[in-house]
Every structure is written in structure tokens, then in C-alpha cells.
Amino acid sequence: MEQVANLLQRAANSNAVINTLLASVFAVLSLRSVEQQRQIEALEAEKDSLVKANKGLKKTIWDWKQQLFSEAEANPQNAFVPLSTLKVIYGEATPAASVIAGGADKEDAKSTASKIMI
């Protein structure tokens, strides 16, 4: 037991052992840093593709909205959803009780309006 303790004492006082330990710790930290950099680059690439996809979805939604508005405006009698209701849904007009609830009382209109907006 005394020999093991003596050996450990000499190793702790040896510059070569300390330098080797420090070099190995530096190597491990460098490898970890390289791996983290790869992860960051992969996440940035994923972010770019998600941003492009979101822009595409926003454009599609905008096109659908414009199509709904034009169809409701062109033929108001046969429109599935009236233009005034579409404007309320998309926040381009303030909701009126008769437009949302079809003439129901104001409390029902408010609950219907909140359901549509959500």
C-alpha cells in the first residue's frame, strides 16, 4: 500500500504526467467543441429550410385568403361564407352581432366570435 501511495505522489509531482493530463483534457474539450460546432451548423441549415417553408406557407395562406375574398365578392349570393364574415374572421373588420350570429342575441354573438377568432 505504501508503494502505491509513493507512486501516486511521484506521479503528482511529475511534470510529464501533469502535461499529459492537461493535453488529454485539451483534446477532449477540442473534440467536444468540434461536435458542438457541427450541431450548430446543422441547426442553422435546418433553420434556413424552416424559414423558407414558413414563407411558402404564408404565401399560400395569403393566396387562399385572396381567392376566398374574390369569390365572395364576385358572387355574394352563392358564397359559402359571406365577404363580411370573411373580413371579420381575418381581422379586417370589426365583428357585428348580426354578421357573426345571424341575428342572435349579443351574448351568443360574442361567444361565436371568440370561437371563430381562435
C-alpha positions in Angstrom: 0.0 0.0 0.0 2.8 2.3 0.8 4.4 1.7 -2.6 1.1 2.7 -4.4 0.9 5.9 -2.3 4.5 6.6 -3.1 4.0 6.0 -6.8 1.0 8.4 -6.8 3.0 11.0 -5.0 5.8 10.9 -7.6 3.2 11.0 -10.5 1.5 14.1 -9.0 4.9 15.8 -8.7 6.0 14.8 -12.3 5.6 17.5 -14.9 5.3 14.9 -17.7 2.2 13.3 -16.0 0.6 16.7 -15.4 1.4 17.8 -19.0 0.0 14.6 -20.4 -3.2 15.0 -18.3 -3.6 18.6 -19.4 -3.0 17.7 -23.1 -5.6 14.9 -22.9 -8.2 17.3 -21.3 -7.5 19.8 -24.0 -8.0 17.2 -26.7 -11.3 16.1 -25.2 -12.5 19.7 -24.9 -11.5 20.3 -28.5 -13.4 17.3 -29.8 -16.5 18.4 -27.8 -16.2 21.9 -29.3 -15.9 20.5 -32.9 -19.0 18.3 -32.3 -21.0 21.3 -30.9 -19.9 23.4 -33.9 -21.3 20.7 -36.3 -24.6 20.6 -34.3 -24.8 24.4 -34.6 -24.2 24.3 -38.4 -26.8 21.6 -38.8 -29.4 23.6 -36.7 -28.6 26.7 -38.8 -29.2 24.8 -42.0 -32.5 23.4 -40.6 -33.5 27.0 -39.5 -32.9 28.2 -43.1 -35.1 25.5 -44.5 -37.8 26.1 -41.9 -37.8 29.9 -42.7 -38.2 29.1 -46.4 -41.0 26.7 -45.7 -42.8 29.2 -43.4 -42.5 31.9 -46.2 -44.1 29.4 -48.6 -46.9 28.6 -46.2 -47.6 32.3 -45.6 -47.8 33.0 -49.3 -50.1 30.0 -49.8 -52.4 31.2 -47.0 -52.3 34.7 -48.4 -53.3 33.4 -51.9 -56.1 31.3 -50.4 -57.4 34.3 -48.4 -57.3 36.5 -51.6 -59.1 33.7 -53.5 -61.8 33.5 -50.8 -62.3 37.2 -50.8 -62.5 37.4 -54.6 -65.0 34.5 -54.8 -67.2 36.0 -52.1 -67.1 39.4 -53.7 -67.7 38.1 -57.2 -70.8 36.1 -56.4 -72.2 37.1 -53.0 -75.4 35.0 -53.3 -73.6 31.7 -53.8 -70.6 32.4 -51.5 -70.2 29.7 -48.8 -69.0 32.4 -46.4 -70.1 36.0 -46.9 -67.5 38.6 -47.5 -68.4 40.5 -44.3 -67.8 37.3 -42.3 -64.5 36.7 -44.0 -63.3 40.2 -43.2 -64.3 39.6 -39.5 -62.5 36.2 -39.5 -59.3 37.7 -40.9 -59.5 40.8 -38.6 -60.1 43.3 -41.4 -63.4 44.4 -39.9 -64.9 44.7 -36.5 -67.5 42.0 -35.7 -71.1 42.9 -35.7 -73.6 40.8 -33.8 -75.9 40.2 -36.8 -73.0 39.2 -39.1 -71.5 36.6 -36.8 -74.5 35.1 -35.2 -77.1 35.7 -37.9 -79.2 37.9 -35.7 -78.8 36.1 -32.4 -78.5 38.0 -29.1 -75.3 39.8 -28.3 -74.0 37.2 -25.7 -74.3 34.4 -28.3 -72.6 36.6 -30.8 -69.7 37.3 -28.5 -69.1 33.6 -27.8 -69.4 32.7 -31.5 -67.0 35.5 -32.4 -64.4 34.2 -29.9 -64.8 30.7 -31.3 -64.2 31.9 -34.8 -61.1 34.0 -33.9 -59.5 31.2 -32.0 
